[in-house]
Amino acid sequence: MSFTVQVKEELLSLKRFEKSELAAIIKMSGSLGISMGGLTLSVTTENAKIARHIYELLHHFYEAKSDIRHHQKTNLKKNRVYTVFLDEKVEEILDDLHLADAFFGIETGIDASVLEDEVASRAYLRGAFLSSGSIKDPEKGKYQLEIHSVYTDHAEGIALLMQGFLLDAKTIERKKGVVTYLQRAEDIIDFLIVVEAMQAMQEFESIKVMRETRNDLNRANNAEMANIQRTVTASMKTINNISKIVDTVGLGSLPSDLQEVAYIRMNHPDYSIQQIADSLQKPISKSGVNHRLRKINKIADDLDK
């Protein structure tokens, strides 16, 4: 089960009956038709449970008896498409939900009464996500929540609803419409709280923490490996220079303090600077050891001049 489906199933399990939620679903997935008896309403979804939820919402608020129909998609996915079809009380429903425009169509924007009411805003966002929302699997890297709209003013209205809950929502045009999206993990977590998908929120947050912990460990390991590599490189350079001194003027030509450091470095090429400092007869600081190693390297370099 994808994370998106998981969120939608949790929202359906809430058994919320809100008119604003129904308005969002009809706005985003509904289409109007005309029959001998007047207007008809068709609301489509690829989720059977969402279709059942739409059926229950229509019956709960308007005692409307709709039909649930289905057909198979002809594309490669072959998903089944469910249509909740209603041929009664359509004008009454559109009027009550403030969805009808002046041309017997569905209004493209979001009614001001929804924008001004927190409870209605939460319900509308819940319906919008059920209708055309998606969340990228948080395990796979980039965080992204999207809600697809056909019309720009509707996508911007959804962004306004999100911004009312202090979410950093933006919109972008795509080939098949306009998308309202969130990209920050914290905003997606807060959105799940807004629509009351608390289990999904906890799972998302847990995955986020685990990914960040793994990333921190990887960065720490990479930094440690880089430090080890630098230590090995510096160690080999110094050992080569000590060997040059031995082969030319002899190690005895060095001052006793440099001889002691040279012996330890030659016998323990894997030692860190701190380990060399601790191994001296009279331990000194790391900077003191580095100073002596630089002197040894300079003496070796001067032999080439």
VEXVEXBA-328726 format. One record per residue (C-alpha): residue in three letters; residue number from 1; x, y, z. Coordinates in nm, 3 decimals. Each point is the difference from the previous one (the first is absolute). Layout:
<atoms>
ATOM nukol tordo       X       Y       Z
ATOM   ala   NUM       X       Y       Z
...
</atoms>
This chain:
<atoms>
ATOM nukol tordo       X       Y       Z
ATOM   met     1   0.000   0.000   0.000
ATOM   ser     2   0.142   0.340  -0.100
ATOM   phe     3   0.031   0.275   0.259
ATOM   thr     4  -0.263   0.204  -0.187
ATOM   val     5  -0.252  -0.285   0.017
ATOM   gln     6   0.084  -0.048   0.367
ATOM   val     7  -0.080   0.366   0.073
ATOM   lys     8  -0.326  -0.012  -0.196
ATOM   glu     9  -0.115  -0.316   0.176
ATOM   glu    10   0.067   0.161   0.336
ATOM   leu    11  -0.202   0.308  -0.103
ATOM   leu    12  -0.289  -0.223  -0.107
ATOM   ser    13   0.018  -0.190   0.328
ATOM   leu    14  -0.072   0.327   0.186
ATOM   lys    15  -0.361  -0.024  -0.123
ATOM   arg    16  -0.024   0.378  -0.019
ATOM   phe    17  -0.313   0.141  -0.163
ATOM   glu    18   0.080   0.359  -0.101
ATOM   lys    19  -0.165   0.194  -0.280
ATOM   ser    20   0.325   0.178  -0.081
ATOM   glu    21   0.168  -0.336  -0.056
ATOM   leu    22  -0.276  -0.103  -0.239
ATOM   ala    23   0.024   0.339  -0.176
ATOM   ala    24   0.373  -0.050  -0.061
ATOM   ile    25  -0.050  -0.351  -0.140
ATOM   ile    26  -0.279   0.110  -0.236
ATOM   lys    27   0.199   0.309  -0.106
ATOM   met    28   0.309  -0.204  -0.086
ATOM   ser    29  -0.146  -0.327  -0.127
ATOM   gly    30  -0.356   0.086  -0.102
ATOM   ser    31  -0.156   0.074  -0.337
ATOM   leu    32  -0.351   0.104  -0.096
ATOM   gly    33  -0.228  -0.141  -0.266
ATOM   ile    34  -0.355   0.048  -0.120
ATOM   ser    35  -0.272  -0.260  -0.018
ATOM   met    36  -0.375   0.008  -0.060
ATOM   gly    37  -0.044   0.058   0.373
ATOM   gly    38   0.248   0.287   0.025
ATOM   leu    39   0.362   0.025   0.116
ATOM   thr    40   0.202  -0.310   0.083
ATOM   leu    41   0.319  -0.021   0.207
ATOM   ser    42   0.283  -0.248  -0.052
ATOM   val    43   0.290  -0.020   0.246
ATOM   thr    44   0.289  -0.227  -0.102
ATOM   thr    45   0.276  -0.167   0.201
ATOM   glu    46   0.231  -0.299  -0.030
ATOM   asn    47  -0.054  -0.091   0.365
ATOM   ala    48  -0.305  -0.212   0.083
ATOM   lys    49   0.001   0.115   0.363
ATOM   ile    50  -0.003   0.365  -0.104
ATOM   ala    51  -0.292  -0.074  -0.233
ATOM   arg    52  -0.187  -0.155   0.292
ATOM   his    53   0.084   0.304   0.215
ATOM   ile    54  -0.142   0.238  -0.264
ATOM   tyr    55  -0.315  -0.212  -0.016
ATOM   glu    56  -0.037   0.020   0.379
ATOM   leu    57   0.061   0.377   0.008
ATOM   leu    58  -0.271   0.062  -0.261
ATOM   his    59  -0.243  -0.220   0.187
ATOM   his    60   0.087   0.143   0.342
ATOM   phe    61  -0.052   0.366  -0.093
ATOM   tyr    62  -0.262  -0.018  -0.274
ATOM   glu    63  -0.153  -0.348   0.021
ATOM   ala    64   0.097  -0.027  -0.366
ATOM   lys    65   0.009  -0.348  -0.152
ATOM   ser    66   0.299  -0.023  -0.232
ATOM   asp    67   0.138  -0.292  -0.199
ATOM   ile    68   0.357  -0.127   0.016
ATOM   arg    69   0.114  -0.111  -0.343
ATOM   his    70   0.337  -0.120  -0.117
ATOM   his    71   0.200  -0.070  -0.314
ATOM   gln    72   0.351  -0.115  -0.082
ATOM   lys    73   0.259   0.246  -0.129
ATOM   thr    74   0.137  -0.080  -0.343
ATOM   asn    75   0.356   0.117   0.072
ATOM   leu    76   0.282  -0.224   0.119
ATOM   lys    77  -0.082   0.053   0.369
ATOM   lys    78  -0.345  -0.150  -0.052
ATOM   asn    79  -0.131   0.162   0.317
ATOM   arg    80  -0.370  -0.024   0.069
ATOM   val    81  -0.180   0.336  -0.001
ATOM   tyr    82  -0.301   0.051   0.226
ATOM   thr    83  -0.270   0.255  -0.076
ATOM   val    84  -0.254   0.117   0.256
ATOM   phe    85  -0.293   0.103  -0.220
ATOM   leu    86  -0.288   0.216   0.122
ATOM   asp    87  -0.302   0.115  -0.200
ATOM   glu    88  -0.208   0.156   0.277
ATOM   lys    89   0.037   0.307   0.224
ATOM   val    90   0.311   0.106  -0.193
ATOM   glu    91  -0.095   0.369  -0.022
ATOM   glu    92  -0.091   0.002   0.370
ATOM   ile    93   0.336  -0.155   0.092
ATOM   leu    94   0.202   0.237  -0.219
ATOM   asp    95  -0.185   0.299   0.141
ATOM   asp    96   0.038  -0.114   0.361
ATOM   leu    97   0.373  -0.065  -0.043
ATOM   his    98   0.051   0.332  -0.187
ATOM   leu    99   0.134  -0.187  -0.301
ATOM   ala   100  -0.228   0.111  -0.285
ATOM   asp   101   0.114   0.277  -0.232
ATOM   ala   102  -0.223   0.223  -0.212
ATOM   phe   103   0.019  -0.235  -0.299
ATOM   phe   104  -0.122  -0.319   0.169
ATOM   gly   105   0.355  -0.121   0.051
ATOM   ile   106   0.220  -0.056   0.305
ATOM   glu   107   0.162   0.315   0.139
ATOM   thr   108   0.379  -0.009  -0.042
ATOM   gly   109   0.104   0.185   0.315
ATOM   ile   110  -0.047  -0.069   0.372
ATOM   asp   111  -0.292   0.166   0.175
ATOM   ala   112   0.090   0.274   0.248
ATOM   ser   113  -0.193  -0.175   0.278
ATOM   val   114   0.253  -0.285  -0.016
ATOM   leu   115   0.301   0.229  -0.004
ATOM   glu   116  -0.126   0.186   0.307
ATOM   asp   117  -0.084  -0.303   0.216
ATOM   glu   118   0.271  -0.218   0.156
ATOM   val   119  -0.212  -0.314   0.035
ATOM   ala   120  -0.128   0.034  -0.356
ATOM   ser   121   0.357   0.060  -0.123
ATOM   arg   122   0.124  -0.320   0.165
ATOM   ala   123  -0.287  -0.197  -0.151
ATOM   tyr   124   0.053   0.152  -0.344
ATOM   leu   125   0.371  -0.091   0.005
ATOM   arg   126  -0.094  -0.352   0.109
ATOM   gly   127  -0.238  -0.032  -0.294
ATOM   ala   128   0.251   0.152  -0.242
ATOM   phe   129   0.266  -0.249   0.105
ATOM   leu   130  -0.242  -0.293  -0.026
ATOM   ser   131  -0.092   0.115  -0.348
ATOM   ser   132   0.337   0.071  -0.159
ATOM   gly   133   0.273   0.013   0.265
ATOM   ser   134   0.324  -0.194   0.018
ATOM   ile   135   0.306  -0.022   0.226
ATOM   lys   136   0.332  -0.139  -0.115
ATOM   asp   137   0.117  -0.295   0.205
ATOM   pro   138   0.214   0.168   0.273
ATOM   glu   139   0.238  -0.297  -0.009
ATOM   lys   140   0.108   0.086  -0.354
ATOM   gly   141   0.158   0.336   0.064
ATOM   lys   142  -0.158   0.319  -0.126
ATOM   tyr   143  -0.303   0.113   0.201
ATOM   gln   144  -0.299   0.113  -0.208
ATOM   leu   145  -0.374   0.036   0.051
ATOM   glu   146  -0.213   0.093  -0.301
ATOM   ile   147  -0.366   0.074  -0.066
ATOM   his   148  -0.099   0.024  -0.367
ATOM   ser   149  -0.261   0.248  -0.121
ATOM   val   150  -0.141   0.071  -0.345
ATOM   tyr   151  -0.024   0.376   0.056
ATOM   thr   152   0.264   0.248   0.113
ATOM   asp   153  -0.234   0.192   0.232
ATOM   his   154  -0.096  -0.322   0.177
ATOM   ala   155   0.365  -0.104   0.047
ATOM   glu   156   0.076   0.346   0.138
ATOM   gly   157  -0.302  -0.029   0.230
ATOM   ile   158   0.134  -0.329   0.140
ATOM   ala   159   0.336   0.172   0.051
ATOM   leu   160  -0.179   0.276   0.194
ATOM   leu   161  -0.172  -0.261   0.218
ATOM   met   162   0.337  -0.160   0.076
ATOM   gln   163   0.164   0.336   0.066
ATOM   gly   164  -0.277   0.071   0.249
ATOM   phe   165   0.153  -0.286   0.203
ATOM   leu   166   0.349   0.152  -0.046
ATOM   leu   167   0.102  -0.254  -0.266
ATOM   asp   168   0.240   0.115  -0.270
ATOM   ala   169  -0.226  -0.096  -0.293
ATOM   lys   170   0.083   0.090  -0.359
ATOM   thr   171  -0.160  -0.067  -0.340
ATOM   ile   172   0.147  -0.106  -0.332
ATOM   glu   173  -0.155  -0.058  -0.342
ATOM   arg   174   0.025  -0.346  -0.153
ATOM   lys   175  -0.120  -0.138  -0.333
ATOM   lys   176  -0.326  -0.131   0.143
ATOM   gly   177  -0.080   0.279   0.241
ATOM   val   178   0.144   0.181   0.300
ATOM   val   179   0.161  -0.153   0.309
ATOM   thr   180   0.001   0.134   0.354
ATOM   tyr   181   0.301  -0.145   0.177
ATOM   leu   182   0.203  -0.018   0.322
ATOM   gln   183   0.369  -0.092  -0.002
ATOM   arg   184   0.116   0.034   0.359
ATOM   ala   185  -0.037  -0.307   0.219
ATOM   glu   186  -0.121   0.218   0.289
ATOM   asp   187  -0.279   0.145  -0.216
ATOM   ile   188  -0.113  -0.347  -0.110
ATOM   ile   189  -0.006  -0.115   0.362
ATOM   asp   190  -0.207   0.306   0.094
ATOM   phe   191  -0.237  -0.061  -0.295
ATOM   leu   192  -0.064  -0.354   0.126
ATOM   ile   193  -0.081   0.149   0.341
ATOM   val   194  -0.237   0.252  -0.161
ATOM   val   195  -0.197  -0.273  -0.179
ATOM   glu   196   0.022  -0.224   0.312
ATOM   ala   197   0.202  -0.285  -0.153
ATOM   met   198   0.187  -0.047   0.327
ATOM   gln   199   0.125  -0.356  -0.056
ATOM   ala   200   0.145   0.094  -0.338
ATOM   met   201   0.153   0.311   0.157
ATOM   gln   202   0.175  -0.209   0.266
ATOM   glu   203   0.131  -0.245  -0.260
ATOM   phe   204   0.120   0.282  -0.228
ATOM   glu   205   0.176   0.170   0.292
ATOM   ser   206   0.159  -0.328   0.111
ATOM   ile   207   0.131  -0.067  -0.352
ATOM   lys   208   0.132   0.357  -0.021
ATOM   val   209   0.189  -0.037   0.330
ATOM   met   210   0.145  -0.336  -0.107
ATOM   arg   211   0.114   0.139  -0.336
ATOM   glu   212   0.159   0.302   0.164
ATOM   thr   213   0.176  -0.226   0.253
ATOM   arg   214   0.132  -0.221  -0.281
ATOM   asn   215   0.115   0.308  -0.192
ATOM   asp   216   0.176   0.138   0.310
ATOM   leu   217   0.176  -0.334   0.053
ATOM   asn   218   0.102  -0.016  -0.364
ATOM   arg   219   0.138   0.355   0.015
ATOM   ala   220   0.188  -0.085   0.320
ATOM   asn   221   0.140  -0.319  -0.154
ATOM   asn   222   0.101   0.185  -0.316
ATOM   ala   223   0.169   0.269   0.205
ATOM   glu   224   0.183  -0.263   0.205
ATOM   met   225   0.114  -0.183  -0.314
ATOM   ala   226   0.119   0.329  -0.148
ATOM   asn   227   0.195   0.074   0.319
ATOM   ile   228   0.153  -0.349  -0.008
ATOM   gln   229   0.096   0.047  -0.364
ATOM   arg   230   0.162   0.334   0.075
ATOM   thr   231   0.187  -0.154   0.294
ATOM   val   232   0.125  -0.290  -0.211
ATOM   thr   233   0.108   0.234  -0.282
ATOM   ala   234   0.186   0.229   0.240
ATOM   ser   235   0.151  -0.300   0.179
ATOM   met   236   0.133  -0.155  -0.323
ATOM   lys   237   0.147   0.332  -0.110
ATOM   thr   238   0.185   0.036   0.331
ATOM   ile   239   0.118  -0.365  -0.005
ATOM   asn   240   0.138   0.047  -0.352
ATOM   asn   241   0.183   0.313   0.114
ATOM   ile   242   0.141  -0.182   0.305
ATOM   ser   243   0.123  -0.280  -0.229
ATOM   lys   244   0.168   0.262  -0.220
ATOM   ile   245   0.178   0.144   0.305
ATOM   val   246   0.110  -0.349   0.110
ATOM   asp   247   0.139  -0.078  -0.349
ATOM   thr   248   0.187   0.329  -0.035
ATOM   val   249   0.122   0.160   0.323
ATOM   gly   250  -0.123  -0.258   0.250
ATOM   leu   251  -0.263   0.035   0.270
ATOM   gly   252   0.273   0.078   0.255
ATOM   ser   253   0.049   0.336  -0.168
ATOM   leu   254  -0.334   0.114   0.135
ATOM   pro   255  -0.044   0.163   0.344
ATOM   ser   256  -0.108  -0.252   0.264
ATOM   asp   257  -0.354   0.138   0.023
ATOM   leu   258  -0.048  -0.048  -0.375
ATOM   gln   259   0.161  -0.347   0.011
ATOM   glu   260  -0.253  -0.114   0.262
ATOM   val   261  -0.297   0.117  -0.210
ATOM   ala   262   0.154  -0.154  -0.314
ATOM   tyr   263   0.045  -0.342   0.166
ATOM   ile   264  -0.363  -0.005   0.120
ATOM   arg   265  -0.134   0.106  -0.341
ATOM   met   266   0.210  -0.264  -0.181
ATOM   asn   267  -0.101  -0.281   0.238
ATOM   his   268  -0.368   0.105   0.024
ATOM   pro   269  -0.115   0.141  -0.336
ATOM   asp   270  -0.367  -0.032   0.108
ATOM   tyr   271   0.041   0.216   0.311
ATOM   ser   272  -0.191   0.327   0.018
ATOM   ile   273   0.179   0.317   0.105
ATOM   gln   274  -0.152  -0.036   0.347
ATOM   gln   275   0.129  -0.358   0.030
ATOM   ile   276   0.351   0.113  -0.096
ATOM   ala   277  -0.021   0.278   0.259
ATOM   asp   278  -0.106  -0.248   0.269
ATOM   ser   279   0.283  -0.243  -0.091
ATOM   leu   280   0.287   0.244   0.060
ATOM   gln   281   0.211  -0.031   0.312
ATOM   lys   282  -0.116   0.347   0.088
ATOM   pro   283  -0.348   0.033  -0.153
ATOM   ile   284  -0.066   0.326  -0.181
ATOM   ser   285  -0.297   0.159  -0.174
ATOM   lys   286  -0.123  -0.093  -0.348
ATOM   ser   287   0.123   0.335  -0.130
ATOM   gly   288   0.344  -0.080   0.143
ATOM   val   289   0.009  -0.332  -0.190
ATOM   asn   290  -0.117   0.171  -0.320
ATOM   his   291   0.275   0.256   0.043
ATOM   arg   292   0.265  -0.276   0.026
ATOM   leu   293  -0.141  -0.187  -0.302
ATOM   arg   294   0.007   0.319  -0.207
ATOM   lys   295   0.367   0.044   0.096
ATOM   ile   296   0.077  -0.357  -0.113
ATOM   asn   297  -0.181   0.059  -0.332
ATOM   lys   298   0.188   0.326  -0.055
ATOM   ile   299   0.335  -0.166   0.066
ATOM   ala   300  -0.087  -0.269  -0.257
ATOM   asp   301  -0.111   0.264  -0.253
ATOM   asp   302   0.325   0.194   0.050
ATOM   leu   303   0.200  -0.311  -0.092
ATOM   asp   304  -0.131   0.035  -0.357
ATOM   lys   305   0.131   0.355  -0.033
</atoms>
